[in-house]
Amino acid sequence: MEKLQWDPPSTVGVGLLDEQHHRMHRLIMGLAGDLQARPGDAACEDRFIEIFETIVEHFRAEEDFLQSRGYPGLKAHQFEHELLLDWFRDQMAQRTMPGKRPLALLAREAAEIIQGHQASVDRDYAEWLKSH
């Protein structure tokens, strides 16, 4: 599998949220790199869970911040978060089943999902914040 390419996320202009976006990026890229170097490393399973927990924490912080600012697109943003969390929950539930998908593939998919979310949905609120 080719090496995962993902530029660091652009900023949304909120220190805590930008820091969390960069942390998610580092965690996912670190996991992808480790899996390429050591496929099947059992410690990587725990790191996938850490990524999920980091995303849950971030989504909570982001939603709280947007609610405090009166962001009009909050409900749609929360819905997007739930879709992403459902994907992660489903993937984690399957980690205990025979024939589970390779963790390297899940790291790649997680990167694509998070990157897409940040480039579209998060960019929308960042633009709204700049104008308000």
N, CA, C and O of each residue as an XYZ file, in Angstrom:
528
protein
N       0.849     -1.173      0.000
C       0.000      0.000      0.000
C       0.894      1.236      0.000
O       1.865      1.315      0.753
N       0.551      2.201     -0.859
C       1.387      3.397     -0.942
C       1.246      4.251      0.311
O       0.254      4.183      1.036
N       2.280      5.059      0.534
C       2.339      5.908      1.723
C       1.200      6.931      1.712
O       0.887      7.517      0.675
N       0.591      7.133      2.873
C      -0.506      8.083      3.026
C       0.017      9.506      2.899
O       0.983      9.875      3.567
N      -0.605     10.297      2.058
C      -0.264     11.707      1.880
C      -1.398     12.553      2.438
O      -2.558     12.354      2.074
N      -1.076     13.488      3.314
C      -2.086     14.372      3.889
C      -1.369     15.600      4.426
O      -0.587     15.509      5.372
N      -1.632     16.723      3.831
C      -1.048     17.971      4.318
C      -1.672     18.323      5.661
O      -2.826     17.978      5.916
N      -0.921     19.008      6.526
C      -1.503     19.443      7.799
C      -2.758     20.280      7.544
O      -2.831     21.009      6.555
N      -3.733     20.175      8.430
C      -4.990     20.901      8.214
C      -4.799     22.409      8.259
O      -3.939     22.927      8.971
N      -5.618     23.095      7.485
C      -5.594     24.550      7.559
C      -6.255     24.975      8.870
O      -6.960     24.190      9.504
N      -6.022     26.202      9.260
C      -6.552     26.663     10.537
C      -7.973     27.191     10.370
O      -8.370     27.650      9.299
N      -8.724     27.109     11.470
C     -10.080     27.667     11.502
C     -10.104     28.965     12.289
O     -11.124     29.653     12.336
N      -8.975     29.301     12.909
C      -8.882     30.553     13.633
C      -9.260     30.480     15.095
O      -9.430     31.509     15.750
N      -9.393     29.261     15.615
C      -9.713     29.060     17.035
C      -8.613     28.162     17.594
O      -8.500     26.994     17.221
N      -7.799     28.726     18.497
C      -6.611     28.041     18.983
C      -6.830     26.595     19.395
O      -6.142     25.704     18.895
N      -7.772     26.342     20.295
C      -8.007     24.987     20.783
C      -8.405     24.055     19.647
O      -7.896     22.937     19.559
N      -9.297     24.492     18.789
C      -9.772     23.638     17.697
C      -8.664     23.382     16.678
O      -8.532     22.270     16.167
N      -7.872     24.406     16.383
C      -6.739     24.215     15.468
C      -5.743     23.222     16.052
O      -5.230     22.357     15.342
N      -5.475     23.350     17.345
C      -4.559     22.427     18.017
C      -5.095     20.994     17.936
O      -4.335     20.063     17.674
N      -6.386     20.818     18.157
C      -6.986     19.485     18.087
C      -6.935     18.931     16.662
O      -6.664     17.746     16.473
N      -7.193     19.775     15.658
C      -7.099     19.324     14.266
C      -5.690     18.812     13.970
O      -5.521     17.769     13.340
N      -4.690     19.551     14.428
C      -3.307     19.129     14.190
C      -2.966     17.852     14.966
O      -2.205     17.015     14.480
N      -3.518     17.706     16.147
C      -3.276     16.476     16.921
C      -3.871     15.262     16.206
O      -3.229     14.215     16.113
N      -5.106     15.406     15.699
C      -5.721     14.300     14.957
C      -4.858     13.944     13.750
O      -4.647     12.767     13.458
N      -4.367     14.950     13.059
C      -3.511     14.738     11.893
C      -2.260     13.952     12.291
O      -1.897     12.972     11.641
N      -1.604     14.397     13.373
C      -0.383     13.713     13.824
C      -0.674     12.264     14.225
O       0.092     11.361     13.888
N      -1.766     12.044     14.936
C      -2.099     10.683     15.373
C      -2.355      9.758     14.188
O      -1.840      8.641     14.145
N      -3.146     10.221     13.235
C      -3.476      9.380     12.081
C      -2.239      9.140     11.220
O      -1.990      8.015     10.788
N      -1.470     10.184     10.974
C      -0.262     10.012     10.158
C       0.755      9.120     10.878
O       1.432      8.309     10.246
N       0.858      9.273     12.190
C       1.756      8.412     12.956
C       1.343      6.959     12.882
O       2.181      6.073     12.714
N       0.043      6.716     13.009
C      -0.460      5.347     12.913
C      -0.189      4.777     11.520
O       0.277      3.645     11.388
N      -0.477      5.555     10.493
C      -0.248      5.076      9.120
C       1.229      4.751      8.894
O       1.556      3.739      8.275
N       2.113      5.603      9.393
C       3.547      5.354      9.242
C       3.999      4.122      9.990
O       4.780      3.323      9.474
N       3.507      3.968     11.208
C       3.882      2.792     11.999
C       3.365      1.509     11.363
O       4.051      0.487     11.374
N       2.163      1.558     10.813
C       1.605      0.361     10.174
C       2.374     -0.003      8.912
O       2.492     -1.178      8.567
N       2.892      1.002      8.228
C       3.686      0.711      7.041
C       5.009      0.059      7.438
O       5.505     -0.837      6.755
N       5.571      0.525      8.557
C       6.848     -0.021      9.025
C       6.674     -1.363      9.738
O       7.520     -2.250      9.618
N       5.569     -1.506     10.484
C       5.338     -2.709     11.287
C       3.882     -3.177     11.148
O       3.099     -3.033     12.087
N       3.517     -3.731      9.994
C       2.131     -4.189      9.816
C       1.767     -5.215     10.893
O       2.566     -6.085     11.240
N       0.574     -5.096     11.397
C       0.106     -6.050     12.390
C       0.551     -5.762     13.804
O       0.309     -6.578     14.694
N       1.188     -4.639     14.047
C       1.624     -4.267     15.396
C       0.394     -4.126     16.291
O      -0.474     -3.293     16.029
N       0.320     -4.929     17.333
C      -0.850     -4.937     18.223
C      -1.071     -3.597     18.906
O      -2.213     -3.238     19.194
N      -0.015     -2.856     19.171
C      -0.160     -1.547     19.819
C      -0.924     -0.573     18.931
O      -1.509      0.392     19.423
N      -0.921     -0.822     17.638
C      -1.622      0.070     16.705
C      -3.134      0.003     16.892
O      -3.833      0.984     16.636
N      -3.639     -1.129     17.330
C      -5.082     -1.235     17.617
C      -5.471     -0.214     18.682
O      -6.490      0.465     18.559
N      -4.655     -0.112     19.725
C      -4.926      0.857     20.789
C      -4.837      2.281     20.264
O      -5.580      3.155     20.712
N      -3.957      2.517     19.342
C      -3.808      3.862     18.785
C      -5.013      4.243     17.948
O      -5.374      5.419     17.899
N      -5.649      3.278     17.282
C      -6.880      3.565     16.534
C      -7.966      4.006     17.513
O      -8.729      4.928     17.224
N      -8.034      3.352     18.664
C      -8.996      3.747     19.704
C      -8.658      5.143     20.215
O      -9.560      5.946     20.454
N      -7.378      5.442     20.385
C      -6.970      6.784     20.826
C      -7.403      7.847     19.815
O      -7.817      8.940     20.202
N      -7.311      7.533     18.545
C      -7.757      8.468     17.508
C      -9.248      8.719     17.659
O      -9.695      9.865     17.612
N     -10.015      7.660     17.838
C     -11.456      7.805     18.031
C     -11.753      8.680     19.252
O     -12.577      9.591     19.176
N     -11.098      8.410     20.355
C     -11.331      9.190     21.575
C     -10.959     10.662     21.374
O     -11.639     11.551     21.886
N      -9.903     10.914     20.644
C      -9.482     12.282     20.346
C     -10.527     12.987     19.492
O     -10.814     14.166     19.697
N     -11.086     12.267     18.544
C     -12.116     12.842     17.679
C     -13.376     13.143     18.475
O     -13.993     14.189     18.274
N     -13.768     12.252     19.372
C     -14.944     12.494     20.218
C     -14.731     13.765     21.035
O     -15.615     14.620     21.104
N     -13.564     13.886     21.648
C     -13.242     15.067     22.459
C     -13.271     16.338     21.602
O     -13.798     17.368     22.021
N     -12.706     16.250     20.420
C     -12.679     17.406     19.529
C     -14.084     17.813     19.097
O     -14.428     18.994     19.136
N     -14.887     16.850     18.692
C     -16.238     17.176     18.241
C     -17.031     17.854     19.349
O     -17.774     18.803     19.100
N     -16.871     17.368     20.559
C     -17.561     17.976     21.706
C     -17.112     19.436     21.888
O     -17.941     20.329     22.067
N     -15.806     19.663     21.841
C     -15.269     21.017     22.005
C     -15.726     21.926     20.863
O     -16.081     23.083     21.086
N     -15.714     21.402     19.660
C     -16.107     22.195     18.503
C     -17.583     22.580     18.587
O     -17.944     23.735     18.361
N     -18.429     21.612     18.913
C     -19.860     21.889     19.023
C     -20.155     22.877     20.142
O     -20.979     23.776     19.975
N     -19.493     22.719     21.272
C     -19.677     23.667     22.386
C     -19.264     25.077     21.962
O     -19.965     26.047     22.252
N     -18.133     25.185     21.282
C     -17.669     26.494     20.833
C     -18.654     27.111     19.849
O     -19.023     28.278     19.986
N     -19.081     26.335     18.858
C     -19.996     26.864     17.846
C     -21.338     27.250     18.452
O     -21.949     28.236     18.039
N     -21.794     26.482     19.421
C     -23.045     26.830     20.100
C     -22.883     28.155     20.853
O     -23.784     28.993     20.831
N     -21.755     28.343     21.508
C     -21.525     29.576     22.267
C     -21.464     30.802     21.353
O     -21.709     31.924     21.797
N     -21.137     30.587     20.080
C     -21.059     31.694     19.117
C     -22.352     31.871     18.325
O     -22.475     32.810     17.538
N     -23.316     30.973     18.530
C     -24.584     31.069     17.806
C     -24.477     30.689     16.340
O     -25.186     31.240     15.497
N     -23.594     29.749     16.035
C     -23.393     29.332     14.645
C     -24.684     28.742     14.080
O     -25.200     27.765     14.621
N     -25.218     29.326     12.988
C     -26.506     28.866     12.450
C     -26.460     27.478     11.815
O     -27.505     26.843     11.667
N     -25.290     26.996     11.439
C     -25.179     25.676     10.819
C     -24.843     24.570     11.803
O     -24.398     23.494     11.404
N     -25.057     24.831     13.095
C     -24.643     23.865     14.116
C     -25.341     22.518     13.973
O     -24.687     21.479     14.062
N     -26.645     22.512     13.756
C     -27.365     21.221     13.671
C     -26.817     20.359     12.538
O     -26.610     19.160     12.720
N     -26.584     20.948     11.387
C     -26.024     20.198     10.261
C     -24.612     19.723     10.581
O     -24.219     18.618     10.206
N     -23.853     20.565     11.275
C     -22.490     20.199     11.651
C     -22.516     19.019     12.629
O     -21.719     18.089     12.503
N     -23.425     19.059     13.592
C     -23.551     17.953     14.540
C     -23.940     16.664     13.824
O     -23.457     15.587     14.174
N     -24.802     16.768     12.833
C     -25.208     15.593     12.061
C     -23.993     14.982     11.354
O     -23.832     13.762     11.341
N     -23.142     15.826     10.768
C     -21.920     15.341     10.122
C     -21.023     14.635     11.137
O     -20.444     13.590     10.840
N     -20.912     15.207     12.325
C     -20.114     14.571     13.375
C     -20.671     13.195     13.710
O     -19.912     12.236     13.845
N     -21.978     13.089     13.844
C     -22.576     11.790     14.178
C     -22.299     10.746     13.104
O     -22.044      9.583     13.416
N     -22.348     11.157     11.841
C     -22.032     10.216     10.759
C     -20.597      9.707     10.881
O     -20.332      8.517     10.710
N     -19.684     10.619     11.177
C     -18.275     10.221     11.321
C     -18.082      9.305     12.530
O     -17.367      8.307     12.451
N     -18.715      9.645     13.631
C     -18.595      8.814     14.830
C     -19.212      7.438     14.609
O     -18.686      6.437     15.095
N     -20.322      7.381     13.880
C     -20.936      6.086     13.564
C     -19.975      5.219     12.754
O     -19.874      4.014     12.985
N     -19.263      5.842     11.793
C     -18.299      5.094     11.000
C     -17.212      4.518     11.906
O     -16.868      3.342     11.794
N     -16.671      5.346     12.805
C     -15.628      4.880     13.718
C     -16.146      3.774     14.633
O     -15.471      2.763     14.826
N     -17.332      3.957     15.195
C     -17.890      2.923     16.091
C     -18.044      1.593     15.354
O     -17.730      0.531     15.892
N     -18.525      1.667     14.133
C     -18.703      0.461     13.330
C     -17.360     -0.219     13.067
O     -17.245     -1.440     13.175
N     -16.353      0.570     12.725
C     -15.031      0.003     12.456
C     -14.437     -0.625     13.716
O     -13.823     -1.690     13.648
N     -14.615      0.022     14.852
C     -14.060     -0.522     16.099
C     -14.787     -1.798     16.500
O     -14.161     -2.730     17.005
N     -16.092     -1.854     16.285
C     -16.845     -3.066     16.614
C     -16.359     -4.240     15.767
O     -16.326     -5.378     16.236
N     -15.990     -3.968     14.548
C     -15.531     -5.029     13.651
C     -14.108     -5.486     13.952
O     -13.678     -6.512     13.426
N     -13.367     -4.756     14.782
C     -11.978     -5.109     15.076
C     -11.874     -6.446     15.805
O     -10.813     -7.070     15.788
N     -12.950     -6.895     16.444
C     -12.913     -8.159     17.187
C     -13.399     -9.342     16.348
O     -13.385    -10.480     16.819
N     -13.822     -9.088     15.127
C     -14.407    -10.137     14.295
C     -13.369    -10.738     13.352
O     -12.416    -10.073     12.945
N     -13.574    -12.011     13.014
C     -12.681    -12.615     12.014
C     -12.865    -11.900     10.673
O     -13.951    -11.417     10.355
N     -11.805    -11.844      9.913
C     -11.886    -11.210      8.606
C     -11.959     -9.694      8.678
O     -12.397     -9.041      7.731
N     -11.531     -9.142      9.793
C     -11.572     -7.684      9.944
C     -10.708     -7.014      8.881
O      -9.741     -7.594      8.388
N     -11.071     -5.799      8.542
C     -10.352     -5.043      7.530
C      -8.982     -4.629      8.074
O      -8.843     -4.373      9.270
N      -7.982     -4.564      7.211
C      -6.642     -4.175      7.673
C      -6.660     -2.781      8.302
O      -7.299     -1.860      7.792
N      -5.960     -2.652      9.397
C      -5.912     -1.386     10.115
C      -5.291     -0.287      9.255
O      -5.664      0.879      9.382
N      -4.356     -0.642      8.390
C      -3.747      0.354      7.498
C      -4.802      0.960      6.572
O      -4.769      2.157      6.285
N      -5.721      0.143      6.116
C      -6.817      0.648      5.280
C      -7.721      1.577      6.083
O      -8.160      2.610      5.577
N      -7.997      1.212      7.330
C      -8.845      2.066      8.175
C      -8.164      3.391      8.477
O      -8.825      4.429      8.511
N      -6.862      3.375      8.697
C      -6.138      4.626      8.938
C      -6.240      5.524      7.716
O      -6.440      6.732      7.846
N      -6.105      4.950      6.545
C      -6.222      5.718      5.298
C      -7.638      6.283      5.156
O      -7.808      7.457      4.829
N      -8.637      5.461      5.398
C     -10.023      5.931      5.302
C     -10.312      7.015      6.335
O     -10.980      8.003      6.031
N      -9.812      6.832      7.553
C     -10.009      7.848      8.591
C      -9.389      9.172      8.161
O      -9.985     10.232      8.353
N      -8.198      9.112      7.584
C      -7.537     10.330      7.106
C      -8.376     11.012      6.036
O      -8.557     12.229      6.069
N      -8.885     10.240      5.095
C      -9.694     10.810      4.019
C     -10.983     11.434      4.568
O     -11.392     12.512      4.137
N     -11.609     10.750      5.513
C     -12.858     11.248      6.094
C     -12.615     12.539      6.864
O     -13.324     13.527      6.671
N     -11.623     12.529      7.727
C     -11.341     13.713      8.551
C     -10.862     14.868      7.676
O     -11.273     16.012      7.870
N     -10.005     14.569      6.728
C      -9.506     15.604      5.827
C     -10.671     16.233      5.047
O     -10.735     17.455      4.913
N     -11.571     15.422      4.543
C     -12.729     15.932      3.810
C     -13.628     16.775      4.689
O     -14.137     17.809      4.257
N     -13.822     16.340      5.916
C     -14.652     17.077      6.876
C     -14.038     18.448      7.156
O     -14.736     19.462      7.152
N     -12.752     18.468      7.396
C     -12.076     19.730      7.701
C     -12.078     20.669      6.503
O     -12.195     21.884      6.663
N     -11.949     20.114      5.311
C     -11.882     20.945      4.107
C     -13.235     21.504      3.692
O     -13.292     22.482      2.946
N     -14.318     20.905      4.159
C     -15.637     21.398      3.745
C     -16.441     21.937      4.925
O     -16.674     23.142      5.018
N     -16.855     21.071      5.805
C     -17.753     21.452      6.896
C     -17.067     22.411      7.875
O     -17.659     23.409      8.286
N     -15.825     22.108      8.244
C     -15.106     22.998      9.159
C     -14.759     24.322      8.476
O     -14.784     25.376      9.111
N     -14.442     24.267      7.211
C     -14.146     25.497      6.479
C     -15.365     26.422      6.467
O     -15.224     27.642      6.539
N     -16.563     25.834      6.376
C     -17.786     26.636      6.383
C     -17.915     27.438      7.669
O     -18.208     28.633      7.623
N     -17.703     26.801      8.811
C     -17.839     27.563     10.051
C     -16.684     28.535     10.234
O     -16.862     29.599     10.825
N     -15.497     28.184      9.732
C     -14.368     29.110      9.830
C     -14.665     30.395      9.056
O     -14.366     31.491      9.529
N     -15.247     30.258      7.884
C     -15.617     31.437      7.096
C     -16.705     32.238      7.798
O     -16.670     33.468      7.798
N     -17.662     31.553      8.392
C     -18.721     32.248      9.131
C     -18.134     33.015     10.309
O     -18.512     34.161     10.553
N     -17.214     32.392     11.040
C     -16.590     33.058     12.190
C     -15.844     34.326     11.759
O     -15.891     35.339     12.457
N     -15.162     34.275     10.623
C     -14.424     35.440     10.151
C     -15.358     36.603      9.829
O     -14.994     37.768      9.989
N     -16.549     36.275      9.380
C     -17.474     37.348      8.994
C     -18.364     37.820     10.153
O     -19.147     38.756      9.989
N     -18.249     37.186     11.307
C     -19.078     37.570     12.456
C     -18.195     37.936     13.609
O     -18.692     38.290     14.678
